[in-house]
Amino acid sequence: MDFRRLNQKQLASAVGTSDRTIRTWTKEGLPRNDDGTYDLPRVIEWMLNEAREDASTAAGAEPNPGGQDSLSLYRYERYLIAKMQREREEGRSWYEDEIAEQWAARMAAVSSGLEMIPYQVAPHLEMVDQATVVKVLSEKIWTLKDNFCRSGQFCCPEDDACEPANSMA
């Protein structure tokens, strides 16, 4: 038997598969000789390369969906969805609307705090010097900034020190 010139049935028997699988593989790029026969060493090399690609995809390398059939594209899309879900569960990814909602709530708190400063500071400012005014305002502003930085999903954790770089007090 010439292993460099096998017909479809002989090749199927040699690699332990069906004629139909050989036809499918041929459509997927299984190498053939010019006369339509198969060269067993080239076929085995092709099969090893395919197995390596499948193994690297399974090991986490992103497959290249370009020019693949619809089943491969579907599998690739499922892989991407699973990857995004895993990153989200691990806290490495967020949806844009969640971030916008968190920052909107924090900005509302800051806005409310800024609007309250005159009412909180006014009683302390009657008949006081400029240094006292600066001190009282600085303390109120610092408290507002500190609260803004400490609360919320995208801020310093509670146990981290979010100290001011330069305190005016």
N, C-alpha and C positions, 0 to 999 in steps of 0.2 A: 504494500500500500504506500502510495506517495503522499506523505503528510503535508506536502506543499501544494497539492492539488486535490482537495477534498470537495465533494459535492455537498449540498445542504444536509442530506440525510446522514452522510458519513460524519460531518462536522458535529451534528446534533448528538450522534452516538458517542463521539470522541470527548465531548465536553459534558455529557450527561444531561442534556436538555432536549426539548422538543423541536421539531422543524419550525413550528410556529414562532418559538422564541428566537430562533436563528433569523427568521424573516423580520421580526420586530427589531432585533439588534442591527440587522443590515440597514434598516431605515434610520437607526440612530448612529450610524457611522462605522459599523463593523467592517474592517478592511476586506476587500475582495481582490482577486487577481483579475487581469484584463479579460480572461476568458470566462469569468463568472464563478470560478471555483474559489476555494478558501485556502489560505496558507496557515496551517495550524499554529506555528510559532508566532506569527503576527497576530492571530486571533487571541492567543493566550496573553500576549503583551497588551493588547487592547483591553481584554477583560481585567487584567491587573490594574491598568490605569483607571478604569471605571470604578473598580473596588476602592482604589486609593481616594478618588474624588468623593465617593460616597462616605468613606471613613472620615475624611477631613470635614465634610459638611456635618456629619453627625457629631464630630468633636467640637463644633462651635464655630468653624470658619464659615463666613457668609458665602452662600453659593452665588454664582453669577447667573441671573435668570435670563440673560440675553440669548435669544434664539432657541429657547427650550419650549417643550410642549406645554399644554395648559395644565396638566397634572403637576409638572415641576414648578410652574409658576404658582399654582395653588399652594403647594407645599412651602414654597419660599415665602409667600404672604402669611401663611399660618406661623411660620418660624418668626417673622418680623413681629406679628401680633403677640406671640408668646414672649418674645424678648422685651417688648415694651411693657407688657403686664408684669413681668418679673422685675424690671427696673423700677416700676412704679411701686410695687410691693416692698422693694428694698429701700425705698425712699430716695432713689437716684433720679427720679423723673416725676414731673407733675403735669397736670393738664393746665393749659393756659387760663381757663376760666377759674380754676381754683386759686391760682396766683393772683389774678385780678380781684377776686372776691376778698382774699386775705388783705391785700393792700388797700382796697377801698374801705374796709372796716377800720384799718389802722389810720388811714387818712381822716376818716370821720372822727375818730377819737382825738387826733391831733388838732383838728379844726375846732372841736368842742373845747379842748383844753386851752387853745389860743384865745377863744372868745371869752373864756372865764378869767383870764389873767387880770384884766382891769378891775373886776369885782373882788378878786382875791387880794390884789396888791393895794388898792386904794386906801383901805383902813391903815395900812402901815406907812403911808407916805405923807400924812399930814405933818407939816412942820418938821421935816427931817432934811438932812443935808444930802448932797449929791452922791456921796459914797454909800450911804445907806440905801438910797434908791437903786443904785447899780447892784448892790449886794442882794437886795430883795428880788429884783427882776431876774438877776442871774440865777438865783436859787430856783425860782419858779420855772424859768426856761430850762434849766438843767433837769429838773424833775420831769418835765414834759418830754424832753428828749430821751431821758433814761427809760421812762415808761414806753415810749415808742420803740426803742431798741430792744427791750426785753420781752415784749409780748408778741406772739405770732409765730407761725410755723417757719418763717424764713428769716429768723433773727437769732441773736446770741442765745445759746441755751442758758437756762436759769443759773447753772453753777459757774458759768463764765463771768469774768469781771468785765463789764462794759464801762470802764472808767473813762472820764473825759481826758482828752489829750492835754487841754490847757484850761484850767478852771479860773474864772474871773473872781471868785470869792476870796 
